[in-house]
Amino acid sequence: MLVAASLLMTYLACGQLALAYARHHRAAFGRPPSKARARRMRIAGGVLLVVSPIPWIIESGFGVGFTTWLWYALPCVAVALVALLAFAPRAAARLALVPVPRP
């Protein structure tokens, strides 16, 4: 169960970081993010990315847990996110729990 939590946090982190870029944000929401919104998304994504391997490390120990997260979770999440951003950017934003910006 902790591995699933780690995968979810990794996706949320990568989604926040990807959608902080103007090009991806524009594809998902129709306009680039404001500077404050982009900063908040980068901070949230960075914090989540630092915290996301912790459940995997708790379950498997530091050496195996971090290495497995680095070589399994990160690439799997990256492939899924790239595919979603290419073909369904709005769905990628919803899955990354990024709220629709106000007009």
C-alpha distances in whole Angstrom, upper triangle without the diagonal:
4,5,5,7,9,10,11,13,14,16,17,19,20,21,23,25,26,27,29,31,34,34,31,31,34,33,30,33,36,37,36,34,36,36,35,32,31,31,29,26,27,26,23,22,23,21,18,18,19,16,13,13,13,9,9,12,11,9,12,15,17,19,16,14,16,18,15,14,18,19,16,14,17,19,17,17,21,22,20,21,25,25,24,27,29,29,28,28,28,24,23,24,23,19,19,20,24,26,30,32,35,39
4,5,5,6,9,10,11,12,14,15,16,18,20,21,22,24,26,27,29,33,33,29,30,33,32,30,32,35,36,35,33,34,34,32,30,29,29,26,24,24,23,20,19,20,18,15,15,16,13,10,10,9,5,6,9,8,7,10,12,14,16,14,11,13,15,13,12,15,17,14,12,15,18,16,16,19,21,20,21,24,25,24,26,29,29,28,27,27,25,23,23,22,19,19,20,23,26,29,31,34,38
4,5,5,6,9,10,10,12,14,15,16,18,20,21,22,24,26,28,31,31,28,28,32,30,28,31,34,35,33,32,34,34,32,30,28,28,26,24,24,23,20,19,19,18,15,14,15,13,10,9,9,6,5,9,9,8,9,12,13,15,12,9,11,13,10,9,12,13,11,9,12,15,13,13,16,18,17,18,21,22,22,24,26,27,26,26,26,23,21,22,22,18,18,19,22,26,29,31,34,38
4,5,5,6,9,10,11,12,14,15,16,18,20,21,22,24,26,29,29,26,26,30,28,26,28,31,32,31,30,32,32,31,28,27,27,25,22,23,23,19,18,19,18,14,15,16,14,10,11,12,9,9,12,13,11,13,16,17,19,16,13,14,16,13,11,14,15,12,10,13,15,12,12,15,17,15,16,20,20,19,22,24,24,23,23,23,20,18,19,18,15,15,17,20,23,26,28,32,35
4,5,5,6,9,10,10,12,14,15,16,18,20,21,23,25,28,28,25,25,29,28,25,27,31,31,30,28,30,30,28,25,25,25,22,20,20,20,16,15,17,15,11,12,14,11,8,9,10,7,8,12,12,11,14,16,16,19,17,13,14,16,14,12,15,17,14,11,13,16,14,13,16,18,16,17,20,21,20,22,25,25,23,23,23,20,18,19,18,14,14,15,18,21,24,26,30,33
4,5,5,6,9,10,10,12,14,15,16,18,20,21,23,27,27,24,24,28,27,25,27,30,31,29,27,29,29,27,25,24,23,21,19,19,18,15,14,14,13,10,10,11,9,5,6,7,6,6,9,10,10,12,14,14,16,14,10,11,13,11,8,11,13,11,8,10,13,12,11,14,16,15,15,19,20,19,21,24,25,23,23,23,20,18,19,18,15,14,16,18,22,25,27,30,33
4,6,5,6,9,10,11,12,14,15,16,18,20,22,25,25,21,22,26,24,22,25,28,29,27,26,28,28,27,24,23,23,21,19,19,19,16,14,15,15,11,10,13,11,7,8,11,9,9,12,14,13,14,16,16,18,15,12,12,14,11,8,11,12,9,6,8,11,9,7,11,13,11,12,15,16,16,18,20,21,20,20,20,18,15,16,16,13,12,14,17,20,23,26,29,32
4,5,5,6,9,10,10,12,14,15,16,18,21,23,23,20,20,24,23,20,22,26,26,25,24,26,26,25,22,21,22,19,16,17,17,14,12,14,14,10,11,13,11,8,10,12,11,11,15,16,15,17,19,19,21,19,15,16,17,15,12,14,16,13,9,11,13,11,9,12,14,12,12,16,16,15,17,20,20,18,18,18,15,13,14,13,10,9,11,14,17,20,23,26,29
4,5,5,6,9,10,10,12,14,15,17,19,22,23,20,20,23,23,20,22,26,26,24,22,24,24,22,20,19,19,17,14,14,14,11,9,11,10,6,7,10,8,5,8,10,10,11,13,15,15,17,18,18,20,18,15,14,16,15,11,13,16,14,10,11,14,13,10,13,15,14,13,16,18,17,18,21,22,20,19,19,17,14,14,14,11,9,11,13,17,20,22,25,28
4,5,5,6,8,10,11,12,14,15,18,21,21,18,19,22,21,20,22,25,25,23,22,24,23,23,20,18,19,17,14,14,14,12,9,10,10,7,6,9,9,5,8,11,11,11,13,15,16,17,18,17,18,17,14,13,14,13,9,10,12,11,7,7,10,10,7,9,12,11,11,14,16,15,16,19,20,19,18,19,17,13,14,15,12,10,12,14,18,21,23,26,29
4,5,5,6,8,10,10,12,14,16,19,19,15,16,20,18,16,19,22,22,21,20,22,23,22,19,17,18,17,13,14,15,12,9,12,13,9,9,12,12,9,12,14,14,14,17,19,19,20,21,21,22,20,17,16,17,16,12,13,14,13,9,8,10,9,6,8,10,9,7,11,13,11,12,16,17,15,14,15,13,10,11,12,8,7,10,12,16,18,20,24,26
4,6,5,6,9,10,10,12,15,18,18,15,15,18,18,15,17,21,21,19,17,20,20,19,16,15,16,14,10,11,12,9,7,10,11,7,8,12,11,9,13,15,15,16,18,19,20,22,23,22,24,22,19,18,20,18,15,16,18,16,12,11,14,13,9,11,14,12,10,13,15,13,13,17,18,16,14,14,13,10,9,10,8,5,7,9,13,15,17,21,24
4,5,5,6,9,10,11,13,17,17,15,15,19,18,17,18,21,21,19,17,19,18,18,15,13,14,12,9,9,10,7,4,7,8,5,5,9,9,8,11,13,14,15,17,19,20,21,22,20,22,21,18,16,18,17,14,14,16,15,12,10,13,13,10,11,14,13,11,14,16,15,14,18,20,18,16,16,15,12,12,13,11,8,10,11,14,17,18,22,25
4,5,5,6,8,10,11,15,15,12,13,17,16,15,17,20,20,18,16,19,19,18,16,14,14,14,10,10,12,10,6,9,11,9,7,11,12,10,13,16,17,17,19,21,22,23,23,22,23,22,19,17,18,17,14,13,15,14,11,9,11,11,8,7,11,10,8,10,13,12,11,15,17,16,13,15,14,10,11,13,11,8,11,12,15,17,19,22,25
4,5,5,6,8,10,13,13,10,10,14,13,11,14,17,17,15,14,17,17,17,14,12,14,13,9,10,12,10,7,11,13,10,10,14,15,13,16,18,19,19,22,24,24,25,26,25,26,25,22,20,21,20,17,17,18,17,14,12,13,13,9,9,12,10,7,10,12,10,9,13,15,13,10,11,11,7,7,9,8,5,8,8,12,14,15,19,21
4,6,5,6,9,12,13,10,10,14,14,12,14,16,16,14,12,14,14,14,11,9,10,9,5,7,9,7,5,9,10,9,10,13,14,13,16,19,19,20,22,24,25,26,27,26,27,26,23,21,23,22,19,18,20,20,16,14,16,16,13,12,15,14,11,13,15,13,12,16,17,16,12,13,13,10,8,11,10,6,8,7,11,13,14,17,20
4,6,5,7,11,12,10,10,14,14,14,15,17,16,14,12,14,14,14,11,9,10,10,6,5,8,8,5,7,10,10,9,12,14,14,16,19,20,21,23,25,26,27,27,25,26,26,23,21,22,22,18,17,19,19,16,13,15,16,13,11,15,14,11,12,16,14,12,16,18,17,14,15,15,12,11,14,13,10,12,11,14,16,16,19,22
4,5,6,9,9,7,8,11,11,11,13,15,14,12,12,15,15,15,13,10,12,13,9,9,12,12,9,11,14,13,12,16,17,16,19,22,23,23,25,27,28,28,29,27,28,27,25,22,23,23,19,18,20,19,17,14,14,15,12,10,13,12,9,9,12,11,9,12,15,14,11,13,13,10,9,13,12,10,12,11,14,15,16,19,21
4,5,7,8,5,5,9,9,8,10,12,11,9,9,12,13,13,10,8,11,11,8,9,12,11,10,13,15,14,14,18,19,18,21,23,24,25,27,29,30,31,32,30,31,30,27,25,26,26,22,21,23,22,19,17,18,18,15,13,15,14,11,11,14,12,9,12,15,13,9,10,12,9,7,11,12,9,11,8,11,11,12,16,17
4,6,9,7,6,10,12,11,12,13,12,9,7,9,9,10,8,5,7,8,6,6,10,10,9,11,14,14,14,17,19,19,22,24,25,26,28,30,31,32,32,30,31,31,28,26,27,27,23,22,24,24,21,18,20,20,17,15,18,17,14,14,17,15,13,16,18,17,13,14,15,13,11,14,15,12,13,10,12,13,12,16,17
4,6,6,6,9,10,11,12,13,11,8,8,10,10,12,10,7,10,12,9,9,13,14,12,14,17,17,16,19,21,21,24,26,28,28,30,32,33,34,34,32,33,32,30,27,28,28,25,23,25,25,22,19,20,21,18,15,18,18,14,14,16,15,12,14,17,16,13,14,16,14,12,16,17,14,16,13,15,15,14,17,18
4,6,5,6,8,10,10,10,8,5,6,9,10,13,11,8,12,14,12,12,16,16,15,17,20,20,20,23,25,24,27,30,31,32,33,36,37,37,38,36,36,36,33,31,32,31,28,27,28,28,25,22,23,24,21,18,20,20,16,15,18,16,13,15,17,16,13,14,17,15,13,17,18,16,17,14,15,14,13,16,16
4,6,5,6,9,10,10,9,7,9,13,14,16,14,12,15,17,14,15,18,19,17,19,22,22,21,24,26,25,28,31,32,32,34,36,37,37,38,36,37,36,34,31,31,31,28,26,27,27,25,22,22,22,20,17,18,18,15,13,15,14,10,11,14,14,11,13,16,14,13,17,18,16,18,15,17,15,15,18,18
4,5,5,6,9,9,9,8,10,13,15,16,14,11,15,16,13,13,17,17,15,17,20,19,19,22,24,22,25,28,29,29,31,33,34,34,35,34,34,33,31,29,29,28,25,24,25,24,22,19,19,19,16,14,15,15,11,10,12,11,7,9,12,11,7,10,12,10,9,13,14,13,15,12,14,13,14,17,18
4,5,5,6,7,7,5,6,10,12,14,11,9,13,13,11,13,16,15,14,17,20,19,19,23,24,23,26,28,29,30,32,34,35,36,37,35,36,35,32,30,31,30,27,26,27,26,24,21,22,22,18,17,18,17,13,13,15,13,10,12,14,12,8,9,12,10,8,12,14,12,13,10,11,10,10,13,14
4,5,5,4,4,5,8,11,14,16,13,12,16,17,14,16,19,19,18,21,23,23,23,26,28,27,30,32,33,33,36,38,38,39,40,39,39,38,36,34,34,33,30,29,30,29,27,24,24,24,21,19,20,19,16,15,17,14,11,12,14,13,9,10,13,13,11,14,16,15,16,13,14,11,11,14,13
4,6,6,8,9,11,15,17,19,16,15,18,19,16,18,21,20,19,22,24,23,23,27,28,26,29,32,32,32,35,37,37,38,39,38,38,37,35,33,33,32,29,28,29,28,25,23,23,22,19,18,18,17,14,13,13,11,8,9,10,9,6,8,11,10,10,13,15,14,16,13,14,12,13,16,16
4,6,8,9,11,14,17,18,14,14,17,17,14,17,20,18,17,20,23,21,22,25,26,24,27,30,30,30,33,35,35,36,38,36,37,36,33,32,32,31,28,27,28,27,24,22,22,21,18,17,18,16,13,13,13,10,8,10,10,8,5,5,8,8,7,9,12,11,12,10,11,9,11,14,14
4,6,8,9,12,15,16,13,13,17,17,14,17,20,19,18,22,23,22,23,27,27,26,29,32,32,33,35,37,37,39,40,39,40,39,36,34,35,34,30,30,31,30,27,25,25,25,21,21,21,19,16,17,17,14,12,14,14,11,8,7,11,11,9,11,14,13,13,10,10,7,8,10,10
4,7,10,13,16,17,15,15,19,19,17,19,22,22,21,24,26,25,26,30,30,29,33,35,35,36,38,40,41,42,43,42,43,42,39,37,38,37,33,33,34,33,30,28,28,27,24,23,23,22,19,18,19,16,13,15,15,13,10,10,14,14,12,14,17,17,17,14,13,10,10,12,11
4,7,9,12,14,12,12,16,17,15,17,20,20,20,23,25,25,25,28,30,29,32,34,35,36,38,40,41,42,43,41,42,42,39,37,37,37,33,33,34,33,30,28,28,28,25,23,24,23,20,19,21,18,15,17,18,16,13,12,16,16,13,16,19,18,18,14,14,11,9,11,10
4,7,9,12,10,9,13,14,13,14,17,18,17,20,22,22,23,26,27,27,30,32,33,34,36,38,39,40,41,39,40,39,37,34,35,35,31,30,32,31,29,26,26,27,24,22,23,22,19,19,20,18,15,17,18,17,13,14,17,16,13,16,19,17,17,14,14,12,10,12,12
4,6,8,6,6,9,10,10,11,14,15,15,17,19,20,21,23,25,25,28,30,31,32,34,36,37,38,39,37,38,38,35,33,34,34,30,29,31,31,28,25,26,26,23,22,24,23,19,19,21,19,16,18,20,18,15,14,17,16,13,16,18,15,15,11,12,10,8,10,11
4,5,5,6,9,10,11,12,14,15,16,18,20,21,22,24,26,26,30,31,33,34,36,37,39,40,40,38,40,40,37,34,36,36,32,31,33,33,30,28,29,29,26,25,27,26,22,23,25,23,20,22,24,22,18,18,21,19,16,18,21,18,17,14,13,12,9,11,11
4,6,5,6,9,10,11,12,14,15,16,18,20,21,23,24,25,28,30,32,33,34,36,38,39,39,37,38,38,35,33,34,35,31,30,32,33,30,27,29,29,26,25,27,27,23,23,26,24,21,24,26,24,20,20,23,21,18,21,22,19,19,15,16,15,13,14,15
4,5,5,6,9,10,11,12,14,15,17,18,20,21,23,24,27,28,30,32,33,34,36,38,37,35,37,38,34,32,34,34,31,30,33,32,29,27,29,30,26,25,28,27,23,24,27,25,22,25,27,25,21,21,23,21,18,20,21,18,17,14,14,15,12,13,15
4,5,5,6,9,10,10,12,14,15,16,18,20,21,22,25,27,28,30,31,32,34,36,36,34,36,36,33,30,32,32,28,28,30,30,27,24,26,27,23,22,25,24,20,21,24,21,19,22,24,21,18,17,19,17,14,16,18,15,14,10,11,11,9,11,13
4,5,5,6,9,10,10,12,14,15,16,18,20,20,24,25,27,28,30,31,33,34,34,32,34,34,31,28,30,30,26,25,28,28,25,22,24,25,21,20,23,22,18,19,22,20,17,20,22,20,17,17,19,16,14,16,18,14,14,11,13,13,11,14,15
4,5,5,6,9,10,10,12,14,15,17,18,20,23,24,26,28,28,30,32,33,33,31,32,33,30,27,29,30,26,25,28,28,25,22,25,26,22,21,24,24,20,21,24,23,20,23,25,24,20,20,22,19,16,19,20,16,16,13,15,16,14,16,18
4,5,5,6,8,10,11,12,14,15,16,18,21,22,24,26,27,28,30,32,31,29,31,32,29,26,28,29,25,25,27,27,24,22,24,25,21,21,24,23,20,21,24,22,20,23,25,23,20,19,20,18,15,17,18,14,13,11,12,14,13,15,18
4,5,5,6,8,10,10,12,14,15,16,19,21,22,24,25,26,28,30,30,28,30,30,26,24,26,26,22,22,25,24,21,19,21,21,18,17,20,19,16,18,20,18,16,20,22,20,16,16,17,14,12,14,14,11,11,9,11,13,12,15,18
4,6,5,6,9,10,10,12,14,15,18,20,22,23,24,26,28,28,28,26,28,28,25,22,24,24,21,20,23,23,20,17,20,21,17,16,20,20,16,18,21,19,17,20,23,21,18,19,19,16,14,17,17,13,14,12,14,16,16,19,21
4,5,5,6,9,10,11,12,14,17,18,20,22,22,24,26,27,27,25,27,27,24,22,24,25,21,20,23,24,21,18,21,22,19,19,22,22,19,21,24,22,20,24,26,24,21,21,22,19,17,18,18,14,15,13,16,18,17,20,23
4,5,5,6,8,10,11,12,15,16,18,20,21,22,24,25,26,24,26,26,23,21,23,23,19,19,22,22,19,17,20,20,17,17,21,20,17,19,22,20,19,23,24,22,19,19,19,16,14,16,15,11,11,11,13,16,16,19,22
4,6,5,6,9,10,10,13,15,17,18,19,21,23,24,24,22,24,24,21,18,20,20,17,16,19,19,16,13,16,17,14,14,17,17,14,16,19,17,16,20,22,20,17,18,18,14,13,15,14,10,11,11,14,17,17,20,23
4,5,5,6,9,10,12,14,16,18,18,20,22,23,23,20,22,22,19,17,19,20,16,15,18,19,16,14,17,18,15,15,19,19,16,18,21,20,19,22,25,23,21,21,21,18,17,19,17,14,15,15,18,20,20,24,26
4,5,5,6,8,11,12,14,16,17,18,20,22,21,19,21,22,19,16,19,20,16,16,20,20,17,15,19,20,17,17,21,21,18,21,24,22,22,25,27,25,23,23,23,19,18,19,18,14,15,15,18,21,21,24,27
4,5,5,6,9,10,12,14,15,16,18,19,20,18,20,20,17,15,18,17,14,14,17,17,14,13,16,17,14,15,18,17,16,18,21,20,19,23,25,23,21,21,20,17,16,17,15,12,13,14,17,20,21,24,27
4,6,5,8,10,12,13,14,16,18,18,18,16,18,18,15,12,15,15,11,11,14,14,11,10,13,14,12,12,16,16,14,17,20,19,19,22,24,23,21,22,21,17,17,18,16,13,15,16,19,22,23,26,29
4,6,7,8,11,12,12,14,17,17,16,14,16,17,14,11,14,15,12,12,15,16,13,12,16,17,15,16,19,20,18,20,23,23,22,26,28,27,24,25,24,21,20,22,19,16,18,19,22,25,26,29,32
4,6,6,8,10,10,12,14,15,15,13,16,16,13,11,15,15,12,13,16,16,13,13,17,17,15,17,20,20,19,22,24,23,23,27,28,27,25,25,24,21,20,21,19,16,17,18,21,25,26,29,32
4,6,7,8,9,11,13,14,14,13,15,15,11,10,13,12,9,10,14,13,10,10,14,14,12,14,17,17,16,19,21,20,21,24,26,24,23,23,22,18,19,19,16,14,16,17,21,24,25,29,32
4,6,5,6,9,10,11,11,9,11,11,7,6,9,9,6,8,11,11,9,10,13,14,13,15,18,18,18,20,23,22,23,26,28,27,25,26,24,21,22,22,19,17,19,21,25,28,29,33,36
4,5,5,6,9,10,10,9,12,12,8,8,12,12,9,12,15,14,12,13,17,17,16,18,21,21,21,24,26,26,26,29,31,30,28,29,27,24,24,24,21,19,20,23,26,29,31,34,37
4,5,5,6,9,10,10,13,12,9,10,13,12,10,13,15,14,12,14,17,17,16,19,21,21,21,24,26,25,26,29,30,29,28,28,26,23,24,23,20,19,20,23,26,29,31,34,37
4,5,5,6,8,8,10,9,5,7,10,8,7,10,12,11,10,12,15,15,15,17,20,19,20,23,24,24,26,29,30,29,28,29,26,24,25,24,21,20,22,24,27,31,33,36,39
4,5,5,5,5,8,7,4,6,9,9,8,11,13,13,12,14,17,18,18,20,22,22,23,26,27,28,29,31,33,32,31,32,29,27,27,28,24,23,24,27,30,33,35,38,41
4,6,6,7,11,10,7,10,13,12,12,15,17,16,15,17,20,20,20,23,25,25,25,28,30,30,31,34,35,34,33,33,31,28,29,28,25,24,25,28,31,34,36,39,42
4,6,9,11,9,7,10,13,11,11,15,16,15,14,17,20,19,19,22,24,24,25,28,29,29,31,33,34,33,33,33,30,28,29,28,25,24,26,28,31,35,37,40,43
4,7,8,6,5,8,10,9,10,13,14,14,14,16,19,19,19,22,24,24,25,28,29,29,31,33,35,34,34,34,32,29,30,30,27,26,28,30,33,37,39,42,45
4,6,6,5,8,10,10,11,14,15,15,16,18,20,21,21,24,26,26,27,29,31,32,33,35,37,36,35,36,34,31,32,32,29,27,29,32,35,38,40,43,46
4,6,5,6,8,10,10,12,14,15,15,16,19,20,20,22,25,25,26,28,30,31,32,34,36,35,34,36,33,30,31,32,28,27,29,31,34,37,38,42,45
4,6,6,6,8,10,11,12,14,15,16,18,20,21,22,24,25,26,28,30,31,32,34,36,36,35,36,34,31,32,33,30,28,30,32,36,39,40,44,46
4,6,5,6,8,10,10,11,13,15,16,17,19,20,22,23,25,26,28,29,30,32,34,34,33,35,32,29,31,32,28,27,29,31,35,38,40,43,46
4,6,5,6,9,10,10,10,12,15,15,16,18,20,21,22,24,26,27,28,30,32,31,31,32,29,27,28,28,25,23,26,28,31,34,36,40,43
4,5,5,6,9,10,10,11,13,15,15,17,19,20,21,23,25,26,26,29,31,30,29,31,29,26,27,27,24,22,25,27,30,33,35,38,41
4,5,5,6,8,10,10,12,14,15,16,18,20,21,22,24,25,26,28,30,30,30,31,29,26,28,29,25,24,27,28,32,35,36,40,43
4,5,5,5,7,9,11,11,13,15,16,17,19,21,22,23,25,27,28,28,28,30,27,24,26,27,23,22,25,27,31,33,35,39,42
4,6,5,5,6,9,10,10,12,14,15,16,18,20,21,22,24,26,26,25,27,24,21,23,24,20,19,22,23,27,30,32,35,38
4,6,6,6,8,10,11,11,14,15,16,17,20,21,21,23,25,26,25,27,25,22,23,24,21,20,23,24,28,30,32,35,38
4,6,6,7,9,11,11,13,15,16,17,19,21,22,23,25,25,25,27,25,22,24,26,22,21,24,26,30,32,34,37,40
4,6,6,6,9,10,11,12,14,16,17,18,20,22,23,23,23,25,23,20,22,23,20,19,22,24,28,30,32,36,38
4,6,5,6,8,10,11,12,14,16,16,18,20,21,21,21,23,20,17,19,20,16,16,19,21,24,27,29,33,35
4,6,5,6,9,10,10,12,14,15,16,18,20,20,19,21,19,16,18,19,16,15,18,20,23,26,27,31,33
4,5,5,6,9,10,10,12,14,15,16,18,19,19,21,19,16,19,20,17,16,20,21,25,27,29,32,34
4,5,5,6,9,10,11,12,14,16,17,17,18,20,17,15,17,18,15,15,19,20,24,26,28,32,34
4,5,5,6,8,10,10,12,14,15,15,15,17,15,11,14,15,12,11,15,17,20,22,24,28,30
4,5,5,6,9,10,10,12,14,15,14,17,15,12,14,16,14,13,16,17,21,22,24,28,30
4,5,5,6,9,10,11,12,13,14,17,15,12,15,17,14,14,18,19,22,24,26,29,31
4,6,5,6,9,10,11,11,12,14,12,9,12,14,11,12,15,17,20,21,23,27,29
4,5,5,6,8,10,10,9,12,10,7,10,12,10,9,13,14,17,18,20,24,26
4,5,5,6,9,10,9,13,12,9,12,14,13,13,16,16,19,20,22,25,27
4,6,5,6,8,9,12,11,9,12,14,13,14,17,17,20,20,23,26,27
4,5,5,5,6,8,7,5,9,11,10,11,14,14,17,17,19,23,24
4,6,6,4,8,8,6,8,11,11,11,14,13,16,16,18,21,22
4,6,6,10,11,9,12,14,14,15,18,17,19,19,20,24,24
4,6,9,9,9,12,14,14,15,18,17,19,18,21,24,24
4,6,5,6,9,10,11,12,15,14,16,15,18,21,22
4,5,5,6,9,10,11,13,11,13,12,15,18,19
4,5,5,6,9,10,11,10,11,9,12,15,16
4,5,5,6,8,10,10,12,12,15,18,20
4,5,5,6,9,9,11,12,15,18,20
4,5,5,6,5,8,8,11,15,17
4,5,5,6,7,9,12,15,18
4,5,8,10,12,15,18,21
4,6,9,11,14,17,20
4,6,9,12,15,18
4,7,9,12,15
4,6,9,12
4,7,9
4,6
4
